[in-house]
Amino acid sequence: MKTIAKQFGSISAFLLFVVIAVSAQDPARLNLDGLAGLESKARDVVEVNIDGKLIDLGKRVMAKAGDAEAAKVAEAISGLKAIYVRVYNFDRENEYNIADVDEIRAQLNAPGWERLANVRSKRNNQKVDVFTMFSGGVMSGVAVVISDTKSVAVVNVIGPVDIEALVELGGRMNIPKIDIDMEKPAPRIKN
């Protein structure tokens, strides 16, 4: 009887450890596995996974670059934990299943995520969603999902990022400047 109790205790301890380990995964990390099926259909695929030692190396290199702009970038990303990027470009329109992308967007409805931007354009059925996650008063994640009839892009940044510093550096040091193509509103008629 004691052996069964010891085994039950060991199994219970192991299960508790597994539950703690699973729940410790960063809530700002998106599950991108649902996009794997797009790869076989896409003409071009970009997959970037920067985490762990690689991101630590990047932060150290930026900090030691000896350039004022590089130092600003290093400061802006000093708390960064990971960056995941997926981009799929297709030859023909509607060559992928939009449900795969909607599954990613559904994850952003989870508690903690807050919508920062939502852009919809009827031209090419373009959809842009930008979400942030905060832990207390500190940003702990950013997610961007962009889709149109011939392409899908998902960016998931985990960890605190100084967005103001990155915006200030936009267009320099290979940091993209975010420009959203907005159609001009129709002229207003004055009475």
MARMI-152420 format. One record per residue (C-alpha): residue number from 1; x, y, z. Coordinates in nm, 3 decimals. Example, Ala and Ser with C-alpha at 12.3 -4.5 7.8 and 13.67 -1.06 7.14 Angstrom:
BEGIN
+-----+---------+---------+---------+
!   k !       X !       Y !       Z !
+-----+---------+---------+---------+
!   1 !   1.230 !  -0.450 !   0.780 !
!   2 !   1.367 !  -0.106 !   0.714 !
+-----+---------+---------+---------+
% end
This chain:
BEGIN
+-----+---------+---------+---------+
!   k !       X !       Y !       Z !
+-----+---------+---------+---------+
!   1 !   0.000 !   0.000 !   0.000 !
!   2 !   0.287 !   0.236 !   0.076 !
!   3 !   0.436 !   0.177 !  -0.269 !
!   4 !   0.114 !   0.284 !  -0.441 !
!   5 !   0.098 !   0.596 !  -0.226 !
!   6 !   0.461 !   0.681 !  -0.310 !
!   7 !   0.397 !   0.627 !  -0.683 !
!   8 !   0.081 !   0.837 !  -0.666 !
!   9 !   0.275 !   1.109 !  -0.486 !
!  10 !   0.552 !   1.098 !  -0.748 !
!  11 !   0.302 !   1.110 !  -1.033 !
!  12 !   0.116 !   1.400 !  -0.869 !
!  13 !   0.441 !   1.593 !  -0.822 !
!  14 !   0.536 !   1.532 !  -1.186 !
!  15 !   0.194 !   1.648 !  -1.311 !
!  16 !   0.216 !   1.959 !  -1.095 !
!  17 !   0.559 !   2.033 !  -1.244 !
!  18 !   0.420 !   1.990 !  -1.600 !
!  19 !   0.126 !   2.221 !  -1.525 !
!  20 !   0.359 !   2.488 !  -1.383 !
!  21 !   0.598 !   2.455 !  -1.680 !
!  22 !   0.316 !   2.483 !  -1.935 !
!  23 !   0.157 !   2.781 !  -1.762 !
!  24 !   0.496 !   2.953 !  -1.742 !
!  25 !   0.508 !   2.992 !  -2.120 !
!  26 !   0.497 !   3.361 !  -2.203 !
!  27 !   0.135 !   3.466 !  -2.266 !
!  28 !   0.255 !   3.711 !  -2.533 !
!  29 !   0.386 !   3.427 !  -2.751 !
!  30 !   0.149 !   3.329 !  -3.030 !
!  31 !   0.114 !   2.970 !  -3.145 !
!  32 !   0.216 !   2.993 !  -3.512 !
!  33 !   0.192 !   2.619 !  -3.584 !
!  34 !  -0.138 !   2.668 !  -3.769 !
!  35 !   0.048 !   2.856 !  -4.044 !
!  36 !   0.275 !   2.560 !  -4.128 !
!  37 !   0.035 !   2.441 !  -4.399 !
!  38 !   0.080 !   2.765 !  -4.593 !
!  39 !   0.444 !   2.687 !  -4.666 !
!  40 !   0.372 !   2.419 !  -4.928 !
!  41 !   0.141 !   2.652 !  -5.122 !
!  42 !   0.348 !   2.972 !  -5.099 !
!  43 !   0.586 !   3.097 !  -5.366 !
!  44 !   0.808 !   3.270 !  -5.108 !
!  45 !   0.838 !   3.192 !  -4.737 !
!  46 !   1.020 !   3.386 !  -4.465 !
!  47 !   1.055 !   3.231 !  -4.120 !
!  48 !   1.250 !   3.413 !  -3.850 !
!  49 !   1.294 !   3.281 !  -3.496 !
!  50 !   1.517 !   3.495 !  -3.279 !
!  51 !   1.518 !   3.395 !  -2.915 !
!  52 !   1.741 !   3.274 !  -2.634 !
!  53 !   2.114 !   3.310 !  -2.688 !
!  54 !   2.072 !   3.458 !  -3.035 !
!  55 !   1.868 !   3.754 !  -2.911 !
!  56 !   2.112 !   3.807 !  -2.623 !
!  57 !   2.398 !   3.816 !  -2.874 !
!  58 !   2.212 !   4.070 !  -3.089 !
!  59 !   2.149 !   4.296 !  -2.791 !
!  60 !   2.518 !   4.282 !  -2.689 !
!  61 !   2.635 !   4.361 !  -3.044 !
!  62 !   2.396 !   4.659 !  -3.070 !
!  63 !   2.512 !   4.791 !  -2.732 !
!  64 !   2.880 !   4.772 !  -2.834 !
!  65 !   2.840 !   4.913 !  -3.186 !
!  66 !   2.975 !   5.254 !  -3.084 !
!  67 !   2.704 !   5.433 !  -3.282 !
!  68 !   2.449 !   5.666 !  -3.117 !
!  69 !   2.158 !   5.519 !  -3.317 !
!  70 !   2.269 !   5.163 !  -3.241 !
!  71 !   2.283 !   5.254 !  -2.872 !
!  72 !   1.923 !   5.382 !  -2.893 !
!  73 !   1.812 !   5.056 !  -3.056 !
!  74 !   1.997 !   4.855 !  -2.790 !
!  75 !   1.821 !   5.051 !  -2.518 !
!  76 !   1.482 !   5.012 !  -2.689 !
!  77 !   1.518 !   4.633 !  -2.709 !
!  78 !   1.709 !   4.568 !  -2.387 !
!  79 !   1.424 !   4.365 !  -2.233 !
!  80 !   1.333 !   4.178 !  -2.551 !
!  81 !   1.290 !   3.800 !  -2.514 !
!  82 !   1.205 !   3.687 !  -2.868 !
!  83 !   1.096 !   3.784 !  -3.219 !
!  84 !   0.903 !   3.550 !  -3.449 !
!  85 !   0.818 !   3.639 !  -3.808 !
!  86 !   0.627 !   3.445 !  -4.073 !
!  87 !   0.571 !   3.578 !  -4.426 !
!  88 !   0.403 !   3.386 !  -4.709 !
!  89 !   0.364 !   3.520 !  -5.065 !
!  90 !   0.146 !   3.338 !  -5.318 !
!  91 !   0.133 !   3.344 !  -5.699 !
!  92 !  -0.245 !   3.357 !  -5.725 !
!  93 !  -0.516 !   3.528 !  -5.526 !
!  94 !  -0.694 !   3.333 !  -5.250 !
!  95 !  -0.444 !   3.046 !  -5.274 !
!  96 !  -0.442 !   2.999 !  -4.896 !
!  97 !  -0.712 !   2.923 !  -4.641 !
!  98 !  -0.803 !   3.245 !  -4.455 !
!  99 !  -0.914 !   3.030 !  -4.159 !
! 100 !  -0.544 !   2.961 !  -4.086 !
! 101 !  -0.484 !   3.334 !  -4.045 !
! 102 !  -0.809 !   3.387 !  -3.855 !
! 103 !  -0.687 !   3.128 !  -3.603 !
! 104 !  -0.392 !   3.359 !  -3.526 !
! 105 !  -0.625 !   3.658 !  -3.501 !
! 106 !  -0.848 !   3.458 !  -3.261 !
! 107 !  -0.552 !   3.415 !  -3.025 !
! 108 !  -0.535 !   3.792 !  -3.000 !
! 109 !  -0.883 !   3.794 !  -2.844 !
! 110 !  -0.735 !   3.628 !  -2.534 !
! 111 !  -0.720 !   3.826 !  -2.209 !
! 112 !  -0.427 !   4.064 !  -2.196 !
! 113 !  -0.414 !   4.154 !  -2.563 !
! 114 !  -0.535 !   4.503 !  -2.655 !
! 115 !  -0.607 !   4.618 !  -3.010 !
! 116 !  -0.386 !   4.908 !  -3.110 !
! 117 !  -0.481 !   4.931 !  -3.477 !
! 118 !  -0.731 !   4.771 !  -3.711 !
! 119 !  -0.712 !   4.861 !  -4.081 !
! 120 !  -0.939 !   4.714 !  -4.347 !
! 121 !  -0.906 !   4.795 !  -4.716 !
! 122 !  -1.132 !   4.658 !  -4.987 !
! 123 !  -0.845 !   4.685 !  -5.231 !
! 124 !  -0.689 !   4.336 !  -5.231 !
! 125 !  -0.899 !   4.252 !  -4.923 !
! 126 !  -0.616 !   4.384 !  -4.703 !
! 127 !  -0.644 !   4.343 !  -4.325 !
! 128 !  -0.393 !   4.481 !  -4.076 !
! 129 !  -0.422 !   4.415 !  -3.704 !
! 130 !  -0.180 !   4.542 !  -3.440 !
! 131 !  -0.212 !   4.426 !  -3.080 !
! 132 !  -0.015 !   4.493 !  -2.764 !
! 133 !   0.001 !   4.312 !  -2.433 !
! 134 !   0.090 !   4.482 !  -2.107 !
! 135 !   0.203 !   4.334 !  -1.777 !
! 136 !   0.130 !   4.607 !  -1.528 !
! 137 !   0.246 !   4.928 !  -1.694 !
! 138 !   0.510 !   4.760 !  -1.912 !
! 139 !   0.455 !   4.635 !  -2.266 !
! 140 !   0.523 !   4.263 !  -2.269 !
! 141 !   0.434 !   4.182 !  -2.629 !
! 142 !   0.337 !   4.307 !  -2.973 !
! 143 !   0.162 !   4.117 !  -3.250 !
! 144 !   0.104 !   4.229 !  -3.607 !
! 145 !  -0.107 !   4.027 !  -3.852 !
! 146 !  -0.128 !   4.143 !  -4.214 !
! 147 !  -0.315 !   3.959 !  -4.486 !
! 148 !  -0.440 !   4.027 !  -4.836 !
! 149 !  -0.542 !   3.809 !  -5.129 !
! 150 !  -0.183 !   3.706 !  -5.215 !
! 151 !   0.017 !   3.733 !  -4.892 !
! 152 !   0.021 !   3.677 !  -4.517 !
! 153 !   0.262 !   3.823 !  -4.261 !
! 154 !   0.272 !   3.770 !  -3.886 !
! 155 !   0.516 !   3.934 !  -3.645 !
! 156 !   0.523 !   3.842 !  -3.275 !
! 157 !   0.758 !   4.037 !  -3.046 !
! 158 !   0.788 !   3.915 !  -2.688 !
! 159 !   0.921 !   4.132 !  -2.410 !
! 160 !   0.919 !   4.500 !  -2.329 !
! 161 !   0.993 !   4.727 !  -2.624 !
! 162 !   1.032 !   5.104 !  -2.615 !
! 163 !   0.804 !   5.178 !  -2.911 !
! 164 !   0.871 !   5.553 !  -2.902 !
! 165 !   1.245 !   5.493 !  -2.946 !
! 166 !   1.187 !   5.257 !  -3.237 !
! 167 !   0.945 !   5.496 !  -3.407 !
! 168 !   1.205 !   5.772 !  -3.372 !
! 169 !   1.457 !   5.545 !  -3.548 !
! 170 !   1.211 !   5.432 !  -3.817 !
! 171 !   1.356 !   5.449 !  -4.167 !
! 172 !   1.716 !   5.432 !  -4.039 !
! 173 !   1.942 !   5.138 !  -3.951 !
! 174 !   1.717 !   4.901 !  -4.148 !
! 175 !   1.432 !   4.961 !  -3.904 !
! 176 !   1.124 !   4.984 !  -4.121 !
! 177 !   0.922 !   5.300 !  -4.126 !
! 178 !   0.557 !   5.207 !  -4.093 !
! 179 !   0.350 !   5.370 !  -4.363 !
! 180 !  -0.009 !   5.260 !  -4.408 !
! 181 !  -0.148 !   5.339 !  -4.750 !
! 182 !  -0.466 !   5.524 !  -4.665 !
! 183 !  -0.701 !   5.629 !  -4.941 !
! 184 !  -0.776 !   5.999 !  -4.948 !
! 185 !  -1.122 !   6.078 !  -4.819 !
! 186 !  -1.376 !   6.209 !  -5.065 !
! 187 !  -1.394 !   6.589 !  -5.076 !
! 188 !  -1.655 !   6.738 !  -4.847 !
! 189 !  -1.917 !   6.966 !  -4.986 !
! 190 !  -1.966 !   7.283 !  -4.786 !
! 191 !  -2.316 !   7.420 !  -4.746 !
+-----+---------+---------+---------+
% end
